[in-house]
Amino acid sequence: MNPNAGFEAMLFDCDGVLVDSEVITNRVLCTMLNEAGWVLSSEDCLQLFIGKMVRSQKDLIEANTGKPLTDAWMEEFYARRNVALEQDVKAIDGAVEAIKALHAQFNGQIACASGADRKKIVMQLRIAGLLPYFEGRIFSGHEMPRTKPFPDVYLAAAAALGADPQRCLVIEDSVTGTQAGVAAGATVWAYHPPAHAVCSQADLAAAGASQFFEHMAELPQRVARESAVAV
C-alpha cells in the first residue's frame, strides 16, 4: 500500500515549523523598531509581523517611526538578525526525526517554501541539521512576484516537484502562511504547540487550516494514517 496515497508531496514553512527562530528574529526587529522611534512590546511586534516579510510592512513601519524604511536599515536588520540566529537558532523539537522519516516516506518529494530570504532559510536549515533533506528544494518568497499570503511560493515548490498543488500537504504555523497554502489549493495542517503557539487555533482555522497537531514527532504517523483513510 502506498503510505502517502492522499498526497504527492509535502511543503514546509521554515520559521516556527522547522526551526525555532521566530522569537529570535522578533527580538532583533522589536529592538530596532524601538530604536527607530516606534515604542512597542515584543508581544505586539510578534503579532504584527509573524509570517510577514518586513519590507511588505513598509507603510506600517514608516507611519509609526516617522522615518523612511531604507535599504541601509534593512541591511542592518538582516546583519543583526543573522548574528542572533547563528548564535541561538535550533530545530523545532522533533523536527529532525520527523523530516528524516517524511523524506523517506515521500521518496524525497518534500520542499521548504518560506516567506524569508534564501540566505536566512539555508543558514537556519544548515544549523538545525535539516539542509540535506531540502537542498535543491528550497523556495523563498523574496524570489517570487508576491510573497505570502499569496500562493506563489507554494505553487513554485509544487511545480518544481512535479506535484499537483491540490495533492500537496502544507505545514504552517501562521495565518499568513496558511492563507498562502490554501490559496495554492493545497491542504494545510497547522503546527500548534500549546506552550508557544504564535497564532490561535481559531484564527488558523478561519484561514483554512484543516487539522492541528502539537508536536512534530506526531507528523509522520499522522500523515500515513490520513493517507490510509484516503485510499
ZADO-1210 file (C-alpha; in nm, 4 decimals, padded with zeros to 6 digits):
<atoms>
<atom x="00.0000" y="00.0000" z="00.0000" code="MET" pos="1"/>
<atom x="00.1243" y="00.3490" z="-00.0797" code="ASN" pos="2"/>
<atom x="00.1516" y="00.5181" z="00.2620" code="PRO" pos="3"/>
<atom x="00.1021" y="00.8600" z="00.1019" code="ASN" pos="4"/>
<atom x="-00.1919" y="00.7825" z="-00.1263" code="ALA" pos="5"/>
<atom x="-00.3643" y="01.1064" z="-00.0350" code="GLY" pos="6"/>
<atom x="-00.0680" y="01.3356" z="-00.1065" code="PHE" pos="7"/>
<atom x="00.2008" y="01.3623" z="-00.3735" code="GLU" pos="8"/>
<atom x="00.4327" y="01.5929" z="-00.1795" code="ALA" pos="9"/>
<atom x="00.4798" y="01.7822" z="00.1456" code="MET" pos="10"/>
<atom x="00.5680" y="02.1524" z="00.1575" code="LEU" pos="11"/>
<atom x="00.7002" y="02.3039" z="00.4797" code="PHE" pos="12"/>
<atom x="00.7209" y="02.6576" z="00.6043" code="ASP" pos="13"/>
<atom x="01.0532" y="02.7206" z="00.7788" code="CYS" pos="14"/>
<atom x="01.0313" y="02.9655" z="01.0708" code="ASP" pos="15"/>
<atom x="00.8308" y="02.8220" z="01.3577" code="GLY" pos="16"/>
<atom x="00.7750" y="02.4920" z="01.1774" code="VAL" pos="17"/>
<atom x="01.1232" y="02.3544" z="01.1115" code="LEU" pos="18"/>
<atom x="01.3337" y="02.5929" z="01.3197" code="VAL" pos="19"/>
<atom x="01.2641" y="02.7730" z="01.6458" code="ASP" pos="20"/>
<atom x="01.3543" y="03.1157" z="01.5103" code="SER" pos="21"/>
<atom x="01.0556" y="03.3470" z="01.5352" code="GLU" pos="22"/>
<atom x="01.1255" y="03.4761" z="01.8865" code="VAL" pos="23"/>
<atom x="01.4911" y="03.5387" z="01.7940" code="ILE" pos="24"/>
<atom x="01.4106" y="03.7341" z="01.4784" code="THR" pos="25"/>
<atom x="01.1304" y="03.9201" z="01.6545" code="ASN" pos="26"/>
<atom x="01.3661" y="04.0231" z="01.9349" code="ARG" pos="27"/>
<atom x="01.6020" y="04.1902" z="01.6853" code="VAL" pos="28"/>
<atom x="01.3177" y="04.3508" z="01.4892" code="LEU" pos="29"/>
<atom x="01.1461" y="04.4833" z="01.8019" code="CYS" pos="30"/>
<atom x="01.4725" y="04.6309" z="01.9312" code="THR" pos="31"/>
<atom x="01.5432" y="04.8077" z="01.6025" code="MET" pos="32"/>
<atom x="01.1889" y="04.9426" z="01.5693" code="LEU" pos="33"/>
<atom x="01.2088" y="05.0831" z="01.9205" code="ASN" pos="34"/>
<atom x="01.5461" y="05.2369" z="01.8365" code="GLU" pos="35"/>
<atom x="01.3817" y="05.3970" z="01.5315" code="ALA" pos="36"/>
<atom x="01.1122" y="05.5566" z="01.7489" code="GLY" pos="37"/>
<atom x="00.8264" y="05.3062" z="01.7400" code="TRP" pos="38"/>
<atom x="00.7664" y="05.2041" z="02.1009" code="VAL" pos="39"/>
<atom x="00.6053" y="04.8599" z="02.1034" code="LEU" pos="40"/>
<atom x="00.6319" y="04.5426" z="02.3082" code="SER" pos="41"/>
<atom x="00.7824" y="04.2184" z="02.1840" code="SER" pos="42"/>
<atom x="00.4349" y="04.0589" z="02.2028" code="GLU" pos="43"/>
<atom x="00.2788" y="04.3288" z="01.9840" code="ASP" pos="44"/>
<atom x="00.5695" y="04.3122" z="01.7417" code="CYS" pos="45"/>
<atom x="00.5292" y="03.9359" z="01.7043" code="LEU" pos="46"/>
<atom x="00.1570" y="03.9633" z="01.6367" code="GLN" pos="47"/>
<atom x="00.2086" y="04.2388" z="01.3782" code="LEU" pos="48"/>
<atom x="00.4921" y="04.0750" z="01.1862" code="PHE" pos="49"/>
<atom x="00.4512" y="03.6993" z="01.2290" code="ILE" pos="50"/>
<atom x="00.4659" y="03.5249" z="00.8937" code="GLY" pos="51"/>
<atom x="00.5225" y="03.8504" z="00.7051" code="LYS" pos="52"/>
<atom x="00.8171" y="03.9886" z="00.5128" code="MET" pos="53"/>
<atom x="00.9428" y="04.3032" z="00.6897" code="VAL" pos="54"/>
<atom x="00.9621" y="04.5003" z="00.3652" code="ARG" pos="55"/>
<atom x="00.5964" y="04.4200" z="00.2939" code="SER" pos="56"/>
<atom x="00.5085" y="04.6227" z="00.6049" code="GLN" pos="57"/>
<atom x="00.6915" y="04.9336" z="00.4820" code="LYS" pos="58"/>
<atom x="00.3922" y="05.1677" z="00.5135" code="ASP" pos="59"/>
<atom x="00.3154" y="05.0484" z="00.8666" code="LEU" pos="60"/>
<atom x="00.6765" y="05.0907" z="00.9785" code="ILE" pos="61"/>
<atom x="00.7139" y="05.4351" z="00.8244" code="GLU" pos="62"/>
<atom x="00.3841" y="05.5530" z="00.9728" code="ALA" pos="63"/>
<atom x="00.4938" y="05.4531" z="01.3231" code="ASN" pos="64"/>
<atom x="00.8600" y="05.5550" z="01.3108" code="THR" pos="65"/>
<atom x="00.8153" y="05.8696" z="01.1073" code="GLY" pos="66"/>
<atom x="01.1192" y="05.7650" z="00.9056" code="LYS" pos="67"/>
<atom x="01.1664" y="05.6035" z="00.5636" code="PRO" pos="68"/>
<atom x="01.2381" y="05.2293" z="00.5572" code="LEU" pos="69"/>
<atom x="01.5753" y="05.2454" z="00.3835" code="THR" pos="70"/>
<atom x="01.7888" y="04.9740" z="00.2270" code="ASP" pos="71"/>
<atom x="02.0562" y="05.0575" z="00.4838" code="ALA" pos="72"/>
<atom x="01.8133" y="04.9931" z="00.7722" code="TRP" pos="73"/>
<atom x="01.7090" y="04.6627" z="00.6177" code="MET" pos="74"/>
<atom x="02.0704" y="04.5564" z="00.5677" code="GLU" pos="75"/>
<atom x="02.1441" y="04.6320" z="00.9334" code="GLU" pos="76"/>
<atom x="01.8373" y="04.4322" z="01.0344" code="PHE" pos="77"/>
<atom x="01.9475" y="04.1329" z="00.8260" code="TYR" pos="78"/>
<atom x="02.3010" y="04.1514" z="00.9670" code="ALA" pos="79"/>
<atom x="02.1894" y="04.1744" z="01.3321" code="ARG" pos="80"/>
<atom x="01.9250" y="03.9085" z="01.2771" code="ARG" pos="81"/>
<atom x="02.1730" y="03.6665" z="01.1199" code="ASN" pos="82"/>
<atom x="02.4209" y="03.7068" z="01.4064" code="VAL" pos="83"/>
<atom x="02.1447" y="03.6304" z="01.6571" code="ALA" pos="84"/>
<atom x="02.0233" y="03.3293" z="01.4591" code="LEU" pos="85"/>
<atom x="02.3749" y="03.1889" z="01.4193" code="GLU" pos="86"/>
<atom x="02.4092" y="03.2002" z="01.7971" code="GLN" pos="87"/>
<atom x="02.0682" y="03.0784" z="01.9094" code="ASP" pos="88"/>
<atom x="01.8577" y="02.9084" z="01.6406" code="VAL" pos="89"/>
<atom x="01.7787" y="02.5386" z="01.6734" code="LYS" pos="90"/>
<atom x="01.5486" y="02.2832" z="01.5193" code="ALA" pos="91"/>
<atom x="01.1919" y="02.2624" z="01.6446" code="ILE" pos="92"/>
<atom x="01.1708" y="01.9753" z="01.8916" code="ASP" pos="93"/>
<atom x="01.1189" y="01.6532" z="01.6984" code="GLY" pos="94"/>
<atom x="01.1618" y="01.8161" z="01.3562" code="ALA" pos="95"/>
<atom x="01.4850" y="01.6432" z="01.2501" code="VAL" pos="96"/>
<atom x="01.3486" y="01.2959" z="01.3155" code="GLU" pos="97"/>
<atom x="01.0121" y="01.3811" z="01.1547" code="ALA" pos="98"/>
<atom x="01.1687" y="01.5267" z="00.8400" code="ILE" pos="99"/>
<atom x="01.4073" y="01.2344" z="00.8048" code="LYS" pos="100"/>
<atom x="01.1110" y="00.9960" z="00.8197" code="ALA" pos="101"/>
<atom x="00.8937" y="01.2006" z="00.5835" code="LEU" pos="102"/>
<atom x="01.1779" y="01.2453" z="00.3344" code="HIS" pos="103"/>
<atom x="01.1971" y="00.8660" z="00.3109" code="ALA" pos="104"/>
<atom x="00.8190" y="00.8251" z="00.3186" code="GLN" pos="105"/>
<atom x="00.7754" y="01.0626" z="00.0217" code="PHE" pos="106"/>
<atom x="01.0848" y="00.9484" z="-00.1705" code="ASN" pos="107"/>
<atom x="01.2345" y="01.2964" z="-00.1413" code="GLY" pos="108"/>
<atom x="00.9175" y="01.4756" z="-00.2556" code="GLN" pos="109"/>
<atom x="00.9367" y="01.7403" z="00.0163" code="ILE" pos="110"/>
<atom x="01.0291" y="02.1083" z="-00.0058" code="ALA" pos="111"/>
<atom x="01.0770" y="02.4138" z="00.2121" code="CYS" pos="112"/>
<atom x="00.8674" y="02.7112" z="00.0985" code="ALA" pos="113"/>
<atom x="00.9293" y="03.0141" z="00.3181" code="SER" pos="114"/>
<atom x="00.8493" y="03.3828" z="00.3075" code="GLY" pos="115"/>
<atom x="01.2034" y="03.4550" z="00.4309" code="ALA" pos="116"/>
<atom x="01.5110" y="03.5396" z="00.2238" code="ASP" pos="117"/>
<atom x="01.7128" y="03.2461" z="00.0904" code="ARG" pos="118"/>
<atom x="02.0265" y="03.3217" z="00.2947" code="LYS" pos="119"/>
<atom x="01.8264" y="03.3000" z="00.6160" code="LYS" pos="120"/>
<atom x="01.6471" y="02.9802" z="00.5141" code="ILE" pos="121"/>
<atom x="01.9663" y="02.7991" z="00.4128" code="VAL" pos="122"/>
<atom x="02.1570" y="02.9180" z="00.7199" code="MET" pos="123"/>
<atom x="01.8848" y="02.8012" z="00.9569" code="GLN" pos="124"/>
<atom x="01.8371" y="02.4629" z="00.7914" code="LEU" pos="125"/>
<atom x="02.2151" y="02.4100" z="00.7990" code="ARG" pos="126"/>
<atom x="02.2444" y="02.4921" z="01.1699" code="ILE" pos="127"/>
<atom x="01.9417" y="02.2756" z="01.2523" code="ALA" pos="128"/>
<atom x="02.0801" y="01.9747" z="01.0623" code="GLY" pos="129"/>
<atom x="01.7934" y="01.9810" z="00.8126" code="LEU" pos="130"/>
<atom x="01.9651" y="02.1109" z="00.4988" code="LEU" pos="131"/>
<atom x="02.0430" y="01.7655" z="00.3477" code="PRO" pos="132"/>
<atom x="01.6708" y="01.6882" z="00.3331" code="TYR" pos="133"/>
<atom x="01.5793" y="02.0109" z="00.1492" code="PHE" pos="134"/>
<atom x="01.8856" y="02.1056" z="-00.0554" code="GLU" pos="135"/>
<atom x="01.7774" y="02.1866" z="-00.4112" code="GLY" pos="136"/>
<atom x="01.4157" y="02.2179" z="-00.2996" code="ARG" pos="137"/>
<atom x="01.4209" y="02.5498" z="-00.1117" code="ILE" pos="138"/>
<atom x="01.1889" y="02.8314" z="-00.2214" code="PHE" pos="139"/>
<atom x="01.1935" y="03.1904" z="-00.0958" code="SER" pos="140"/>
<atom x="00.9088" y="03.4382" z="-00.1051" code="GLY" pos="141"/>
<atom x="01.1695" y="03.7072" z="-00.1739" code="HIS" pos="142"/>
<atom x="01.2264" y="03.5468" z="-00.5146" code="GLU" pos="143"/>
<atom x="00.8604" y="03.5324" z="-00.6130" code="MET" pos="144"/>
<atom x="00.6403" y="03.8001" z="-00.7750" code="PRO" pos="145"/>
<atom x="00.4413" y="03.8029" z="-00.4499" code="ARG" pos="146"/>
<atom x="00.5156" y="03.6592" z="-00.1078" code="THR" pos="147"/>
<atom x="00.2782" y="03.5040" z="00.1466" code="LYS" pos="148"/>
<atom x="-00.0226" y="03.5336" z="00.1934" code="PRO" pos="149"/>
<atom x="-00.0210" y="03.4947" z="-00.1863" code="PHE" pos="150"/>
<atom x="00.0317" y="03.1373" z="-00.3105" code="PRO" pos="151"/>
<atom x="00.3333" y="03.1980" z="-00.5368" code="ASP" pos="152"/>
<atom x="00.5999" y="03.0281" z="-00.3241" code="VAL" pos="153"/>
<atom x="00.3877" y="02.7171" z="-00.2686" code="TYR" pos="154"/>
<atom x="00.2925" y="02.6977" z="-00.6347" code="LEU" pos="155"/>
<atom x="00.6600" y="02.7239" z="-00.7304" code="ALA" pos="156"/>
<atom x="00.7537" y="02.4464" z="-00.4867" code="ALA" pos="157"/>
<atom x="00.4781" y="02.2157" z="-00.6119" code="ALA" pos="158"/>
<atom x="00.5735" y="02.2807" z="-00.9752" code="ALA" pos="159"/>
<atom x="00.9400" y="02.2049" z="-00.9069" code="ALA" pos="160"/>
<atom x="00.8394" y="01.8717" z="-00.7532" code="LEU" pos="161"/>
<atom x="00.6036" y="01.7966" z="-01.0421" code="GLY" pos="162"/>
<atom x="00.3166" y="01.7730" z="-00.7962" code="ALA" pos="163"/>
<atom x="-00.0437" y="01.8860" z="-00.8287" code="ASP" pos="164"/>
<atom x="-00.0868" y="02.1612" z="-00.5650" code="PRO" pos="165"/>
<atom x="-00.4227" y="02.0100" z="-00.4742" code="GLN" pos="166"/>
<atom x="-00.2401" y="01.6923" z="-00.3734" code="ARG" pos="167"/>
<atom x="00.0206" y="01.8701" z="-00.1640" code="CYS" pos="168"/>
<atom x="00.0175" y="01.8872" z="00.2145" code="LEU" pos="169"/>
<atom x="00.1428" y="02.2187" z="00.3531" code="VAL" pos="170"/>
<atom x="00.2659" y="02.2532" z="00.7116" code="ILE" pos="171"/>
<atom x="00.2304" y="02.6048" z="00.8562" code="GLU" pos="172"/>
<atom x="00.2110" y="02.7847" z="01.1893" code="ASP" pos="173"/>
<atom x="00.0902" y="03.1342" z="01.0909" code="SER" pos="174"/>
<atom x="-00.2283" y="03.2807" z="00.9488" code="VAL" pos="175"/>
<atom x="-00.0365" y="03.4423" z="00.6623" code="THR" pos="176"/>
<atom x="00.1270" y="03.1150" z="00.5630" code="GLY" pos="177"/>
<atom x="-00.1948" y="02.9187" z="00.5988" code="THR" pos="178"/>
<atom x="-00.3682" y="03.1640" z="00.3660" code="GLN" pos="179"/>
<atom x="-00.0875" y="03.1128" z="00.1126" code="ALA" pos="180"/>
<atom x="-00.1188" y="02.7345" z="00.1233" code="GLY" pos="181"/>
<atom x="-00.4957" y="02.7446" z="00.0889" code="VAL" pos="182"/>
<atom x="-00.4708" y="02.9935" z="-00.1993" code="ALA" pos="183"/>
<atom x="-00.2384" y="02.7468" z="-00.3748" code="ALA" pos="184"/>
<atom x="-00.5116" y="02.4823" z="-00.3490" code="GLY" pos="185"/>
<atom x="-00.3190" y="02.2664" z="-00.1007" code="ALA" pos="186"/>
<atom x="-00.4331" y="02.1003" z="00.2190" code="THR" pos="187"/>
<atom x="-00.2908" y="02.2910" z="00.5162" code="VAL" pos="188"/>
<atom x="-00.2202" y="02.1451" z="00.8577" code="TRP" pos="189"/>
<atom x="-00.1164" y="02.3787" z="01.1369" code="ALA" pos="190"/>
<atom x="00.1634" y="02.3068" z="01.3806" code="TYR" pos="191"/>
<atom x="00.0239" y="02.4477" z="01.7038" code="HIS" pos="192"/>
<atom x="00.2342" y="02.3759" z="02.0128" code="PRO" pos="193"/>
<atom x="00.0228" y="02.4969" z="02.3054" code="PRO" pos="194"/>
<atom x="00.3143" y="02.6373" z="02.5077" code="ALA" pos="195"/>
<atom x="00.4399" y="02.8736" z="02.2354" code="HIS" pos="196"/>
<atom x="00.1908" y="02.8915" z="01.9501" code="ALA" pos="197"/>
<atom x="00.2114" y="03.2206" z="01.7614" code="VAL" pos="198"/>
<atom x="-00.1490" y="03.2174" z="01.6355" code="CYS" pos="199"/>
<atom x="-00.4721" y="03.0884" z="01.7858" code="SER" pos="200"/>
<atom x="-00.6389" y="02.7739" z="01.6557" code="GLN" pos="201"/>
<atom x="-00.9483" y="02.9818" z="01.5797" code="ALA" pos="202"/>
<atom x="-00.7518" y="03.2211" z="01.3581" code="ASP" pos="203"/>
<atom x="-00.5682" y="02.9379" z="01.1831" code="LEU" pos="204"/>
<atom x="-00.8940" y="02.7526" z="01.1235" code="ALA" pos="205"/>
<atom x="-01.0524" y="03.0687" z="00.9832" code="ALA" pos="206"/>
<atom x="-00.7552" y="03.0982" z="00.7466" code="ALA" pos="207"/>
<atom x="-00.8190" y="02.7438" z="00.6232" code="GLY" pos="208"/>
<atom x="-00.6127" y="02.5023" z="00.8332" code="ALA" pos="209"/>
<atom x="-00.7943" y="02.1685" z="00.8326" code="SER" pos="210"/>
<atom x="-00.6013" y="01.9882" z="01.1070" code="GLN" pos="211"/>
<atom x="-00.3833" y="02.0785" z="01.4050" code="PHE" pos="212"/>
<atom x="-00.1008" y="01.8942" z="01.5732" code="PHE" pos="213"/>
<atom x="00.1083" y="01.9797" z="01.8775" code="GLU" pos="214"/>
<atom x="00.4413" y="01.8030" z="01.8230" code="HIS" pos="215"/>
<atom x="00.6469" y="01.7468" z="01.5096" code="MET" pos="216"/>
<atom x="00.7143" y="01.3890" z="01.6167" code="ALA" pos="217"/>
<atom x="00.3447" y="01.3144" z="01.5519" code="GLU" pos="218"/>
<atom x="00.3598" y="01.4108" z="01.1878" code="LEU" pos="219"/>
<atom x="00.4895" y="01.1007" z="01.0010" code="PRO" pos="220"/>
<atom x="00.2350" y="00.8659" z="01.1584" code="GLN" pos="221"/>
<atom x="-00.0452" y="01.1189" z="01.1244" code="ARG" pos="222"/>
<atom x="00.0286" y="01.1620" z="00.7524" code="VAL" pos="223"/>
<atom x="00.0379" y="00.7866" z="00.6992" code="ALA" pos="224"/>
<atom x="-00.2858" y="00.7403" z="00.8923" code="ARG" pos="225"/>
<atom x="-00.4664" y="01.0165" z="00.6992" code="GLU" pos="226"/>
<atom x="-00.3431" y="00.8802" z="00.3683" code="SER" pos="227"/>
<atom x="-00.4587" y="00.5296" z="00.4548" code="ALA" pos="228"/>
<atom x="-00.8075" y="00.6680" z="00.5157" code="VAL" pos="229"/>
<atom x="-00.7933" y="00.8350" z="00.1722" code="ALA" pos="230"/>
<atom x="-00.7265" y="00.5046" z="-00.0085" code="VAL" pos="231"/>
</atoms>
